[in-house]
Amino acid sequence: MDKENKAKYIYLTATLDAAVWGAELALGEGRERIYLVEPMGAIEGDPNLTDKKFPGNPTKSYRSKHPFKVVGEITIWQGHSPEQVNAMKGGLAKLKEQGIEAIED
């Protein structure tokens, strides 16, 4: 059994599609949620989805070590098909097996 590490960062995105993927792929039980937030400190590009992997940051993905203020929630959104979600989870599991994990530095 893998030990789950606590994330060093809080992640956010400026695109609804990337937010939907984040909600669908998040660990844990319960309803998937997408929040509207305001950063309370500095944010930086998420190296997992920015120039280190995808030039130009097409998902507009960021991270911060500072808290966020929740200002709302998007309650109506269309998720991906179960086949798409399962394919993405399978791809992520394959990367993990290969030792390719999130950049946390």
Beta strands, then each sheet from edge to edge (+ up, - down):
strand 1: 10-13
strand 2: 34-39
strand 3: 44-45
strand 4: 61-64
strand 5: 68-74
sheet 1: 1+ 4- 3+
sheet 2: 2+ 5-
end
